[in-house]
C-alpha cells in the first residue's frame, strides 16, 4: 500500500549559476536554479511526488545526524571540491568554520594554483576547528617540484592525507593507443608517486575522472600491474559525478562493476546522477539511489564524500547535499522504495 505524499522541506536555492565541470576546467553553461518550494520538485523541470512516511519527513526537515553505525551518517561524511567552486571565495579560517558549522569532521582538499601560498594556513585552520584532513588533490607526476613541496608541507604539520590522483596530462601517456602500453605507462607513473609519498605516510589513490582513466576496468588493470611489481597499497576513489561520460555509463551495470572494485575503494563521493550535462544534488538524479543500495548491501563501510562542485555559495550547496543524502538514506531504510526516485532518466 502506498503512503500519502508529504510536503518536503525546501532546499536553499539561493546560489549563483553552477560552474562545476567534469574536467575541473572551463565552466558549464549556467542554468537557472530549480524551484523546490512546496511538494517535492526535483530535477530540471520534472515534477514528482516523493512518498515518504511522516517520520522520514521529520528527519528531513533539517540536516541531522543519523546513527553512528550507518554508512550515510553525517559523522561518516567528507566535504570535497569546496575551494575552487565556492562563489564566496572563503579564506581558510572562514571555510573551516563553515565546514564545522555544517557538521563535517573530515575534509578532502581540492585546490588551484592561486591557493598554493595558503597551504600551511589551510591546514592550521582545519586543525583549529577540529576537522581532519583526509585527502588532497594531487594532479602530478612524481618529478613535479610542487609534488615534493606539498609532501614537505604535510611533514611540517604532521599530517598524512591520501593523495587523490587522476590521469596523467603528459601527451605520451594520454595519446597511448595500445591498451597494454597505456596501462604500463600509467602504472609506472603511479608507482613513482607511491615511492615518493611513502616516506611521508601518504597513500596514493586512483581518482576516476572521465576518459580512459575514468573507466574502472582500466584502473583495475593499473592496480593489477602495480601488484605484479610489488606495489599493493594503491586504492580507488569512486565518484558518482564521473560514473558517466560520452564513453561509458557505470550505472547500467553497477552491481557487477561494484563487485569488482569494492575491495579497492577507499572512498565514495556521492552526487546526483544526471544525463543533462550538469551536476545535480543527491535525489535529483535517476540512478544514485540504486547505486547507493548496491554499495550498502555489499557491506562496504568506507567514508562518503559530498561535493560542492556545483558552484555558488559552498555552504548552501553542501547543506543541500546533506538534505538530498538524508532523503536517499531514508528511502534506503524503506523496503520497496525503488519507485521513489524524484527523477527518472529517459535515456
Buried (B, 14 or more C-beta within 10 A) or exposed (E): EEEEBBEBBBBBBEBBBBBBBBEBEEEBEEEEBBEBEEEBBBBEEBEBBBBBBEEBBEBBEEBBEBEEEBBBBBBBBBBBBBBBBBBBEBEBBBBBBBBBEBBBBBBBBBBEEEBEEBBEBBBBBBBEBEBEBBBBBBBBBBEBEEBBEBBEBBBEBEBBBBBBBBBBEEEEBBEBEEEEEBBBBBBBBBBBBBEBBEEBEBBBBBBBBBBBBBBBEBBBBBBEBBEEEEBEEBBBBBBBBBBBBEEBBBBEEBEEBBEEBBEBBBBBBBBBBBBBEBBBBBBBBBBBBBBBBBBBEBEBEBBBBBBBBBBBBBBBBBBBBBBBBBBBBBBBBBEEBEEBBBBEBEE
